[in-house]
């Protein structure tokens, strides 16, 4: 097997292409401290491209928009939904909802009805009068108080038909 050092010179692109085509070993210096040795064959490149495609990596925006149609405020992990839920739409969002993923995020906007701390965590809640109360578990109240209109966003855990918890959660004034 041929060993090629690609860390110097202007021949980098043609040499890398040759390595891909011939399955040669190439060496790449990173941050001038470490060296990575790789043997890359055509079948390895095809497998990598297929794995990325099957993982949904290239279609993240498409999948989030269609995955939760008709359920405002829901998004994939660390995602942003097309529409934020409100106290008026939360019943529509959560009614009969069974998460198909490990983590689903909920974004909801409404007036704060609870601001409480146990001196370690803060508990903020919205929407008590709509039949579904949503509580946010966070590390700070950010100076918010009962009555402030806020946006809560975090990992959704449905407790029962009347209670949902976002943990971890971020809260900000609307």
C-alpha positions in Angstrom: 0.0 0.0 0.0 1.3 3.5 -0.9 1.5 6.1 1.9 1.0 9.7 0.8 1.5 12.8 3.0 -1.1 15.4 2.0 -0.2 18.0 4.6 2.1 20.0 2.3 2.0 21.3 -1.3 -0.5 22.2 -3.9 -1.1 18.7 -5.2 -3.7 18.0 -2.4 -6.9 17.7 -4.5 -5.5 15.5 -7.3 -3.8 13.2 -4.7 -6.9 12.9 -2.6 -8.9 12.0 -5.7 -6.3 9.3 -6.6 -6.5 8.0 -3.0 -10.3 7.6 -3.3 -10.1 5.9 -6.7 -7.3 3.5 -5.9 -8.0 2.9 -2.2 -4.6 4.3 -1.2 -3.7 5.4 2.3 -3.5 9.1 2.9 -2.3 11.1 5.8 -3.8 14.5 6.9 -2.4 16.7 9.6 -4.9 18.5 11.8 -4.0 21.5 13.9 -0.3 20.7 13.2 -0.4 18.3 16.2 -2.3 15.1 15.2 -2.1 13.0 12.1 -5.0 10.9 10.8 -4.3 7.9 8.7 -7.2 6.6 6.5 -7.6 4.1 3.8 -10.5 5.1 1.6 -12.0 2.9 -1.1 -14.8 3.6 -3.5 -17.2 1.3 -1.6 -16.5 3.1 1.7 -17.4 6.5 0.1 -20.6 5.0 -1.3 -21.5 3.5 2.1 -20.9 6.8 3.8 -23.1 8.7 1.4 -25.9 6.1 1.7 -25.7 6.3 5.5 -26.0 10.1 5.6 -29.0 9.9 3.2 -30.8 7.2 5.2 -30.3 9.1 8.5 -32.4 12.0 7.3 -29.5 14.4 7.8 -30.1 16.1 4.4 -33.9 16.5 4.9 -34.2 17.8 8.5 -36.3 20.9 7.5 -38.7 18.8 5.4 -39.2 16.2 8.1 -39.9 18.7 10.9 -42.5 20.5 8.8 -44.5 17.4 7.9 -43.9 15.3 10.9 -46.3 17.3 13.2 -48.8 18.8 10.7 -51.8 20.2 12.5 -50.0 20.3 15.8 -48.7 23.8 16.4 -45.6 24.1 18.6 -44.1 20.7 18.1 -40.6 20.2 16.6 -37.8 17.7 16.6 -34.9 17.9 19.1 -33.5 21.4 19.3 -35.8 22.3 16.4 -38.0 25.3 15.7 -41.6 24.6 14.8 -43.3 26.5 11.9 -45.9 27.8 14.4 -45.7 28.3 18.2 -48.5 26.8 20.3 -50.7 29.0 22.5 -53.0 28.4 25.4 -55.8 28.3 22.8 -54.1 25.7 20.5 -52.4 23.5 23.1 -55.4 21.1 23.3 -55.2 20.6 19.5 -51.4 20.1 19.7 -51.4 17.4 22.5 -54.8 15.7 22.0 -54.1 12.1 21.4 -50.4 12.8 20.7 -48.0 9.9 21.1 -44.4 10.8 20.4 -42.7 8.6 17.8 -39.2 9.8 18.7 -37.1 9.8 21.8 -37.4 13.6 22.1 -40.0 16.0 20.9 -39.8 19.7 21.7 -42.8 21.9 22.4 -42.8 25.7 22.0 -45.7 27.5 23.7 -46.6 31.1 24.3 -48.9 32.3 27.1 -49.2 34.2 30.4 -47.2 32.9 33.4 -49.5 31.5 36.1 -46.8 30.0 38.3 -43.3 31.1 39.2 -41.7 28.9 41.9 -38.3 27.8 43.0 -36.8 25.2 45.3 -33.6 27.2 45.4 -32.0 25.0 42.8 -34.5 24.9 39.9 -37.3 27.2 38.8 -40.8 26.0 37.8 -42.7 28.2 35.4 -46.2 27.3 34.2 -48.7 28.6 31.6 -52.3 27.8 30.6 -54.1 26.6 33.7 -57.6 27.6 32.4 -57.4 25.6 29.1 -57.5 22.2 30.6 -53.8 21.5 29.9 -51.1 23.1 32.1 -47.6 23.2 30.7 -44.7 23.5 33.2 -41.1 24.5 32.4 -38.2 23.3 34.5 -35.3 25.7 34.2 -32.4 27.2 36.1 -33.5 30.9 36.2 -36.7 32.9 36.2 -34.9 35.6 34.2 -36.8 38.2 36.2 -40.2 37.0 35.0 -43.2 37.1 37.2 -46.8 35.8 37.2 -48.8 37.5 34.5 -45.8 38.1 32.1 -46.4 36.8 28.6 -43.6 34.3 27.9 -42.5 31.7 25.4 -41.4 28.3 26.9 -39.5 25.8 24.8 -38.1 22.4 25.7 -38.2 18.7 25.7 -41.8 17.5 26.0 -43.0 15.0 28.6 -46.7 14.4 28.7 -47.7 13.6 32.3 -51.4 13.0 31.7 -54.3 14.6 29.8 -54.0 17.8 31.8 -50.3 18.2 32.5 -47.2 18.5 30.4 -43.6 19.2 31.5 -40.8 20.8 29.5 -37.5 19.6 30.9 -34.9 20.9 30.0 -36.6 24.1 29.1 -35.8 27.7 28.1 -38.1 30.6 29.0 -38.1 34.1 27.7 -40.5 37.1 27.5 -42.7 37.1 24.5 
